[in-house]
């Protein structure tokens, strides 16, 4: 037995496996596509990468990745770049001086510690921050009441808080607790650990880059324009894999923290308008998976 690498036919992720796994079905760790493992290549050349196929698809087509000769670039002193940098610094200094003058004229003062010292009588108003998605308001109302009991479904996501519980819920009547949580270039996936999953959801946020989501809170109401697709997956009563896609009409709030190592903590509150009133709520700690460059 020997190890070799093959490529996911959907996202290009390189996957290592053993030759004894040829013909079996594996799951891509990046896009979760089911892939049939190809025959091991006859050559041990690391630049020769065979593509796998989607389960049930055609035969793989071998591709050769040739990086070509690598030559060191000539070093030149960037005179033009230095001049541009000096001009940009001068322009920035003029802009800062202008802003400070205007803020003083308007009675706005910024304390040295950077904190908001307004009294409780005038609480700070929610503000939208730069969003990784167009048309999206990225603030979360605070001090929201948490629903009581086990009925968490509501399309008024701005009226309820996220319960302090491990992420899980019901998808088309199938209850589950998350065992697999991933944040990658497609978005956030929360599902059971088995494959195909008993139940789960993928929210196609398409962050570019993934870092644009760090520390952000995203809110989508049923009428939010340009909302990301929400992909629901579950096993039906016969144990067969089923899925459904919601492009609008749902209510969603995701609160991303800042990453620790290769994981990112957060909270989710998702309710979809299907006949089963599917929902996924609670705390998550998603693995950050970045595809090969």
N, C-alpha and C positions, 0 to 999 in steps of 0.2 A: 504494500500500500504506500502511496506517496501523495503529498499535498500539491495542489495547484490552485490557481486563481481563475475565476471567470467573471464576466461583467453582467450586471442586471440589464436586460433589454429595455427597461423603462427609464431608469434614471442614470445608468452607467456606473453605479456603485460596484467596486471590485469586492468579490466575496471569496474567501479562502475555504476550501473544503478538501476532503480526501477522495482519492479515486474510487474508493469503495462506495461512495455516495452517488456515483453516476446513475442517472435515470430517476433519482428520487426527487421529491418536490420540497423545496426550501422556501423560506420567506426572506425577502430583501430587508435588511435592517434599516434601510433609509425610507423606501416608499411602500414597504409591506406587500409588494406584489408577490404572488406565488410563482415560483420559477422552477422549471425542470432543469436539473443539473446536467450539463453536457458531458460528453466523453472527455477524458483528460487528453491534453494535446500531446502529440508524439514527440515534440521538441521541448527542451527545458529552458528555451530562450525566454527570459522574463518579459520581453517586449511582445511576445506572442500571446494575446489574450483572446480566449474564445468567449463569445456571448452566449448566455443562457437563453432560454425561451420562456415566455409566459406559459403556465401550465395549460396543456392542451394545444399549444401553438405549433408552428412549423419547426423545422430543423434549425439549429443555430448556425450562424455564419461567422467563421473565424475572421478576426480582424487583427492587423498588426499595427501597433502604435510605435512609430519611429520618431523619437525626439530629435534625431539629427545631431550633428556635432555641436558641442558646447564650446564657445569661445568667450574669453574674457573681454568685456567692453573696454575700449580705450578711455582713459581718464582725462578729462579736460576740466579746467576750472570754469564753473558755470557763471560767467560774467553777466550774461543777460538775466539769468535767474536771480542773481544777487541784486541787480538794479531793480527788478520787479518787486522783490521782497522788501527793499527799502521804501519804494513808493507805496506799497500796500500798508506798511507800518505807519507811514506818515498819514495816509488817509484814515486809518483806524484811530490814530490819536486825535485828528480833527473831529471825527464823528463822536468820540467819547466826550470830548470837551463840549461839543454842541449839545449832547444829551444831558450832561450834568447841568449846563446853564438852563436849559428848558425845564428840567425837573425842579430846580430851585425856584424858577419863576412860577411853576404850577403848585408849589408847596409840597412836592414829593421828595422825601429824604430817605436814603438807604443807610441803615445802621451798619456799623463796621462788622457786626457778627452775622449779618445776612439774615437775621430772623425777623419774623413779622411781629411787631410789638403793638398792633392794634388791640383795643379793648374788646371784651366779650360782647359789648353792646353793638359793635360793628364787625361781625365775623367775616373772614375773607370769603369772597364769592368763588364758586367753582370756575376754573379757567381751563380752556382746552390747550393741550400741549401739542407739539408737532407729532403727527400720527404716521405710522408706517403704512396706513391704508387711507385712501382718499375719502373725504367726506365723513370722517369718523371723529366723534367727540371722545376724548380720552381722559375723562375724569369720572370718579365714582362718588355718589352721595355717601356721606358718613352717617353713623349711628342709625342704621336701618334695622328694623325689627326682624328677627329670624322667625320663619314660619314654625308653628307648633305642629306636633304630630308627625306623620310621615308623608303628608301630601304637600310636596314642594312645587307643584306645577303652577305657574302663573306667567302670563305674557307681560305683566307689569314689573319687569325686572328691577326698575329703579325704586320700587316700593318695599323690597325685601332684602335682607342681608343673607350672606352665605353661611350655612351652618358649619360649625367646627366639627367636621367628620371627614374620614377618608373619602376621596372622590368616588362616586358611584351613582347609581340611580336605577332607572328603568328605561329600556329601549324596546318599543313595541311590545310591552308587557313582560319583557325578560329582565328580571332584577339582576344586578351585578355590582361587585366591588372591584375597582380598578387594580390590576396586577401588572399592567404594562403602560407606561406613560412616557411619551417621547415628544420632544420639540425639534423639528428639523426644517429644511428649506420649504417643505410643503405647508407645515403648520403644526398644530397640537393634536396629538392622538392620545386618547384615554380609553383603555379597553381591558378585557380580561387577558391573562397571560397566555392562554392556549390559542392555537391557530388551527382552523378558523376560530375567531373568538366567539364566546357565548354571547357577548354583547359589547358594544363600544361605539366610539364616535371619533371622527377626525374633522377638525375645523381648518379649512384651507386658507389660512391667513397669508400664505406666500410671503413671509418676511424676507426682505432683501436690504441689508443682511439680517441674519438671525438676531444680532445684537440690537437691532432697532426695537425689539420687544422688551428688552431688559428694563425693569422698573416701571413699565407702562401698565395702565389699566384701560381696557377696551370695553365699550358699551355699544351694543347693537339692539335697537328696538325693532318691533315688527315692520315699521315703515322706513327703516334706515336704508338709504340708497347705497348701491354698490356693496352690499353685504357679502361676506365670503360664503362659499358653499359649505354646508354642514352635511357630512356623510355619515349616516347611521348604519350600523351593522349589527346583526343578531342571528341566532339560530331559531328557526321556527319549531313548531311542535314535533315535526318529523326529524329534527336535527339537521335540516338543510340550511346552508348559509343564505341569508337574505340581506338586502340593503335598500336604502332609500336616501335620496339627496334633497335637501331643503336649501333653496337659494334665497329665500326671503320669508317673512311672516313669523320668524322665530324671535325669541328674546334671549340675549346672551350678555353676560358680563364675565370678563377674565381679568384677574389682577395678577400680573407677573411681578415677582420679586427680583432680586439681583442674584446671579448665579453663584453657587458654591461648588468649586471643582467643576465637574461636567454635568451638574444638575441645577435646575432652576425651580424654586418653590413658587406656589401660587394658589389662587382660588378660582373656582369656576361656578357659574350659575347659568345653566342652559335649559330652555324649555322650547320644544318644537310643537307646531300645530297639527300633529297627526291625531288620528282617532284614539290612539292609546295614551295621548298626552305624555309623550316621552320626556324625560329630564335627566340631566347629569349635574350633580352639585357636590361641593365639598372642597377639601384641600388636596393639592397634588404636588408631587416633587418629580418633575419630568427630566429624563435624561436628554442632554443636548447632543444631537447627532448631526455632524456636518459631513457632507459628501466630499469625496476626493476632489481636489482642484482639477 
